[in-house]
């Protein structure tokens, strides 16, 4: 009961109505009691007391219990909402996602960026105990969501990601540096960045390899993912006649992405379709875990359901007895 509160606690005052109900029952019982004068009770000493006599107040007791239960249901008992400190097993992960214009290429279904979002959100759902953050980059970078255990918020922010929200280009170094900045103060033993891009670094004041050195300094492993088919990929162009498609060459600086992964203790992957990208996240899912202490918010939970079922069972039981075994009982 320490964790129970009542949403409508004013209804508990109705329990006071049980007092006059009991008083009325006692008064009516005395008023209806029959009496007669006899010289001696000796003739009745050996007469057995009928079992209904012992149960003469049972139905009234059931009715009082049912009314009390209904009043409690109206008061809506709930589990107390509170912050709770809990230790969990997890990894601190920041996902750095390229949102440049080239991510609209449709060698993935429906395109690279939407496929990356969908599969990344599946990955997030599979790791409920991890703190995960999101960094997006194109010609510049910024944090879309800091490290959080609240994956519902993260998923909402993930769904809002689209190409064109920031200056176009591919600043891989800036995206990686921003992700490192989000993880550098983490107390987790295992700190990971998943860097996903489909291009070559062509913007930003920090080179990708310099950002990788920052990651090494803070003990962060970087898993790099090159997105795009080998060869040519269909890319949509807006023309006066609507959207037209043209095959463009896929250019990914795989040597640089491999150097980043190797220098930080991570691994480089090449994703050429939706399935291979899912396989990559499955492999990353096998990362080591470490113990984290987080604060979880527990939402109020309605607790009157069981009480209501008990009340209905009492009412049904009372009615059955009232029309059968205790039919003529007061």
N, C-alpha and C positions, 0 to 999 in steps of 0.2 A: 504493500500500500504506500510505501515511501515515494514511489515513482508515479503515483496516480494523482491527477488533478481532475477537476470538473469544469467543463466548458460553460455549463449553465447551473452553477452551484446555488443560485437563488431558489431553484426548485426543491432543494433539500429541506427548505422550511415546511414543505407540504407534509413531511414526516410527522410534524406536530399534530396533524389531523388524526393520527392513529390513537392519540390519547383520548379525545372525546369518543371515538369509535369504540374503544375498549370500555369506557365508562357507560356508554349507551348499552352495550352488550350485557354488562353486569346488571344494570338496572332492569333491563327487559327480562333477564334470567330470573331475577328475584320476583318480579311482578307476575310472571307466568307460573311460578312454582306453586303447585297444589299442596294443601296441608289439611290435616284432620287430627282431632284429639282422640287419643286412645289411652287406656289405663296402663298398658305395658307393651314394650317392644320385644319381649322375650320370644314371642311366636315367630319373629322375623329374623332371629339371630342365625338360624341355620339355612336361611334362604340364600342361594348363591347370587352374587351381584352380576347382572348381565354385562357382557363385554362392551356393549354399546354405551354403558354408563361411563366407562373409562375414556371413551372416545367422543364424549358429548361436546367437547370444546375443540376437537381436532379440525373440523371444517372451518370454524371461525379463524383458527390460527393460520390455516392455509390461505384464507382470504386476506388476512392482514399481511402475510408474507408476500403475496402476489402484488398487493397495492404498494408495499414498500419497494419491491423490485421495480415496478413501473415508474415510481418516482425517481429512483436512482437512474433508470434508463433515460428519463427526461433530462436529468442533470448532466448526461453525457460524460461518463468517466473516460479519461484519456491517459495514455502514458505520457509522462512529463517530457517536454521537449528540452533538450540540453546539449551543451557541448561535451564531448567525451574524448579523453585522451586515450589513444590506442596504438599499440605497436604492430606494424604490419611488415611483411616481406615485400620488397620492391626495388626498382631501379629508377633513378632520375633520368628522364629522357627528354631531350628537346628535338623536335622535328623541324628541320630547316627546308622549306619547300620553295622551289623556283616557280614564280608566277609570271615569268616573262611571256611575251607574245608568242614565242615559238612553242610554248606549252599547249597551244590550241591545235597543234598538228593532230591528225586523226588516225595515226597508226595504232592508237589505243582506242577503246570504245568507252564513252562517246568521243573523248579526246584525252590527251595526256593529263591535263590538270584535273579533270573530273574523275578519271580513273585513279589518279594518285590520291585524291581526296577520299574517294569511296573505300579504297583498300587500306589507307591509313586509318580511317575511322573504324574499320573492322579490327585492325591491329590494336587500337586503343581499347575497344570493347573487350578484347581478349586479355587485357592486362589491368584488371580493376584496382590492383594494389599499388600501381606505379604512379609517381608524380610525373606528369607529362606537360610539356609546354610546346608552343608553336611559334616559329619565326618564319616570316615570308620575305622573299627578296626578288628583286628584278634589277633595275638600275641602282637601287638603294635597298635598304633592309629595315625592318622594324619588327617588334615583338607583337604578334597577334594575341598571344595568351601566355602569361608567365607560368612557371611550374605550378601545377595544381593537382589535387586528388579528386576534385569535382569534375568528373569527366563529362557530365551533362553540359556544363558551361563550355568546356573545351570543344565538344562536338558542335554546339551551336555556333561558336566562333569559326570552327573549321568549315562549316557549311557556307559561311559568308565569304570565304576566300574565292577570288576570281582574278583573272588576268586583267590588267589595265588599271588596277587600283593605285599603283605607284608607277613612277617613271620607268619606261621600258629599258631593257638592257639585261646584262647578266653579271651581277657583282657577287660572284661566288665567295670571294674573300670577305666581303662585308656581311653576307649572310652567315658564314661560319663564325666570324668574330662576334656577331650579335648573339649567336647561340652559345658560344663559349662564355660570354658575359653573363648569361642567364644561369649557367651551371657552376661558375667559378667558386661561389660561396656555398655550394651544396655540401652537406655533411655525409652524403651517401658514399659508400665505398665504390659503387659502380655508377659512373656518370657517362652517359652515352649521347651522342648526336647522330641523328639519321639525316644525312644531307642528300637531297634529291634534286638533280638538275638535268637539263637536256642540252646544255650548250658549253660554250667556252667563255672563260672569264674575260670581259671586255670593258668593265667599269669598276669604279670603287677605288678608294685610296689605300686599301689593305689588300695585299696579294693573298691568294688562297694558301700558299705554303707558309706565309708569315702567320696567318690565322691558325694554321695547323700547329705551329710552334707554341702558340698560346695554349692550345688544347693540351699539348704534351705537358706544359708547365703546370697545368691544373689537374693533371691525371684524368683527362677526358678522352674516351675512345670515340672515334668517328667512323661510322659506317657510311660509305658513299655509294650512291645509286645513280648510274647513268641511264637516262630514260630515252628510249627511241630505237626504232628498228635500225639494223645495219643497212646502209645504202640510202634509199629515198623514202620520203614519207609524204602523204597528201596533206596539203596545208590550205585552209580556206582564205580566199581573198575577196574583199568587198569590191564589186565593180558596179558600173551603171546598170548592168543587166542582172544584178543580184549577186549572190555568193558563187564564186567560181573556184574550182580546186586546181591546184598546181603541185606537182611533185617537186619537193625541195630536198637538197642533200642534208642528211643528218650529220651534224658535226658535234662530237663530244670529246672533250679533252680527257681521254681515259688515262693517259700517263699521269696527268696531274692528280686526278681523282684517286688513282692507285697509290701515289706518293703520300697523299693526305691520310689515307686509310692505314698504310703500312707504318708511317711514322707515329701514329697515335695508338697502334695496337688493334685497329679495326680491320675492316675488310671491304674490298670494292666489289660491287655487283653491277651487272648490266641487265636491265629490264627491257625486253623487246615486245612484250604484250602483257595483258592483264594477268594471265596465269603466272608468268615468270615473276611479276612484281609481287603477287601473293606468296609465291615460294620464297622470295627474299625476306619478306616480313616474317614468315614462319621460321626461317633460320635465325633471324635476329631475336625471335621470341624465346630462344633458348639461353638468353643471357643469364649471368650469375645474379643472385639477389642479395640484398643486404637489409638489415632491420632498420625501419624508419619509424619515427614517432610523429603521428599526425593528430590533428583535432578534427573530429567528425561531428557534424550537426545532425541530431536525431529529430526528425519531424514528429509532431504529435500523432499518436495512433489511437483511433477510437477503440474502446475496450468494452462497449456495452452489448456487443453481439451475443456473447455467451450468457450474460445476465438476462437478456431478453428471451433467449431460448429456455433458460431455467424457469422464468416467470410463466411462459406459455405452457411448459410442462406441468407446473404447479396448478395452473388454472384448469387444464385438461384433467389432471388427477382429481382435483376437487369436484369437478362436475361429474366425473364417473362415480365417485363415492356418494355424492349427493343424490344421485338417481338409482343407486344400487344398495350397497351395504349399509350406508348411513342415511337412507332416504328420509326417515322420520326423526332424525336427530336434530335438536335445536341448533 
